[in-house]
Amino acid sequence: MLGQTKVDINGLCLNPDVTYVLMIEQRQKATCEILNPSIARCSLPKVLDWGTKTVYFQPQSGLSNDEKAYVGFIYFVIEKRNDS
C-alpha cells in the first residue's frame, strides 16, 4: 500500500444509504465511498506516523454515531525524501 491515497476495505453488510468514515486509531478519519455491500473505497489522509494502525468503520448518519465496526489493521510508512 506504499504511496497510495485510496484503499479498498472489505466490510460486512455496508448500507449504501449510510455515510461511513474509516477511523484510524480514533485520531484521523478517511472518507469512504460504498462500492457494494462488502467493499468501500476510502481516501486516506496524510498520516505522519508509521507502523500498524487499527482501523474501523463508523457510521455518520442516524442515531448510531457511537457504533463501530472493527475492520483490522493497516501498516503506514512515511516516505523520506532527500531534498539536496
Wavefront OBJ file of the C-alpha trace (Angstrom):
o trace
v 0.000 0.000 0.000
v 3.066 2.234 -0.241
v 2.197 5.669 -1.627
v -1.497 5.015 -2.159
v -4.039 7.631 -1.176
v -7.076 5.385 -1.682
v -7.586 1.898 -0.365
v -10.395 -0.648 -0.811
v -11.626 -2.001 2.516
v -13.660 -5.182 2.941
v -16.577 -4.645 5.315
v -19.678 -6.666 6.144
v -23.195 -5.536 5.247
v -22.370 -1.906 4.466
v -25.523 0.112 3.871
v -25.166 2.375 0.803
v -27.713 4.788 2.338
v -25.410 5.444 5.317
v -22.286 7.606 5.247
v -19.252 5.865 6.756
v -15.816 7.072 7.736
v -12.803 4.883 8.324
v -11.400 5.818 11.719
v -7.639 5.429 12.081
v -6.956 4.772 15.771
v -9.630 7.296 16.847
v -7.443 10.183 15.675
v -7.886 10.565 11.946
v -10.773 9.973 9.572
v -10.813 8.741 5.997
v -13.897 9.458 3.914
v -15.356 6.382 2.243
v -17.461 5.633 -0.807
v -19.518 2.426 -0.646
v -18.928 0.409 -3.828
v -21.144 -2.535 -2.815
v -22.397 -4.063 0.488
v -18.980 -5.551 1.229
v -16.426 -3.073 -0.220
v -15.757 0.598 0.484
v -13.120 2.788 -1.176
v -11.575 5.146 1.371
v -9.442 8.239 0.741
v -6.612 8.190 3.258
v -5.418 11.369 4.945
v -1.709 12.090 5.221
v -0.509 10.052 8.186
v 2.677 11.484 9.695
v 3.377 8.401 11.763
v 4.492 4.936 10.774
v 3.567 1.465 11.876
v 0.477 -0.669 12.262
v -2.724 1.275 12.943
v -6.082 -0.158 13.982
v -8.868 0.932 11.636
v -12.649 0.591 11.865
v -15.790 1.848 10.126
v -18.044 4.304 11.905
v -21.471 5.269 10.516
v -22.103 9.018 10.355
v -25.862 9.194 9.884
v -28.755 8.180 12.064
v -28.568 7.651 15.807
v -25.692 5.168 15.733
v -22.673 7.525 15.763
v -21.181 5.640 18.720
v -21.480 2.341 16.861
v -18.203 0.947 15.487
v -17.482 -1.942 13.168
v -13.988 -3.379 13.634
v -12.106 -3.813 10.387
v -8.470 -4.585 11.115
v -5.026 -3.114 10.674
v -3.190 -1.036 8.057
v 0.579 -0.577 8.093
v 1.562 3.029 7.337
v 5.015 4.008 6.076
v 6.429 7.537 5.994
v 8.228 8.382 2.786
v 11.567 10.028 3.458
v 12.776 12.488 0.820
v 16.248 13.876 0.341
v 15.903 17.500 -0.772
v 19.544 18.171 -1.588
l 1 2 3 4 5 6 7 8 9 10 11 12 13 14 15 16 17 18 19 20 21 22 23 24 25 26 27 28 29 30 31 32 33 34 35 36 37 38 39 40 41 42 43 44 45 46 47 48 49 50 51 52 53 54 55 56 57 58 59 60 61 62 63 64 65 66 67 68 69 70 71 72 73 74 75 76 77 78 79 80 81 82 83 84
